[in-house]
Amino acid sequence: MATHDLILQWLQPRLRSQMATQGTTPANQLSYLNIVVSEKGLSEFSHGQRIIFIPKEQIQRIEIKFGSPAERPLVQIILGLLLVGLGLVGLFFLIWGGFVELRWGIGFILFGGLGVFCLYEVLRKGYYLHVISSNDTRKLVIKGVIQKAELSQFIKAAVQFGYIFQNGLSDKDFI
């Protein structure tokens, strides 16, 4: 049996089970792009996996916003700048350190790349649900192309579950 056939044999049951679970939506939940609203709470999904869940009992208010979806932007900016600084030290090692400092230089430059990514994540803009709960605030990032009519229908349907939504968007925020 060829390797290709073995891979297909291994993947086939998994793909079937994913297609079966993705195609069905229970009546007690509502989904829009990667956000799921249910009687139990709000969820954000990424690649089919739930990454954030906020129980309904803790939610006080939900605001729809456009801006930086970073959870803690100030901390992320400081961390990004520190890592970019390490990257600059690594560049210094590469330029003036010679072959002996090559490993340190490359390692520090990788940290600098991670810092650039942190800064990019803070500076990029996107749509998110700003959830204010009894003990914390969270941002559930809406991933995908947002249509104003579909979003407003989703909000109207989600209000029926007992959530309080505030629209923090203006018409200029929609593409």
KARA-V77594 format. One record per residue. BURIAL is 1 if it has 24 or more other ideal C-beta (glycine too) atoms within 12 Angstrom, else 0. Layout:
burial
BURIAL
BURIAL
This chain:
burial
0
0
0
0
0
0
0
0
0
0
0
0
0
0
0
0
0
0
0
0
0
0
0
0
0
0
0
0
1
1
1
1
1
1
1
1
1
1
0
0
1
1
1
1
1
0
0
0
0
0
0
1
0
1
0
1
0
0
1
0
0
1
1
1
1
1
0
1
1
1
0
0
0
0
0
1
0
0
1
1
0
0
1
1
0
1
1
0
1
1
1
0
1
1
0
0
0
0
0
0
0
0
0
0
1
0
0
1
1
0
1
1
0
1
1
0
0
1
1
0
1
1
0
0
0
1
1
1
1
1
1
1
1
0
0
0
0
1
1
1
1
1
0
0
0
1
0
0
0
0
1
0
0
1
1
0
0
1
0
0
1
0
1
0
1
0
1
0
1
0
0
0
0
0
0
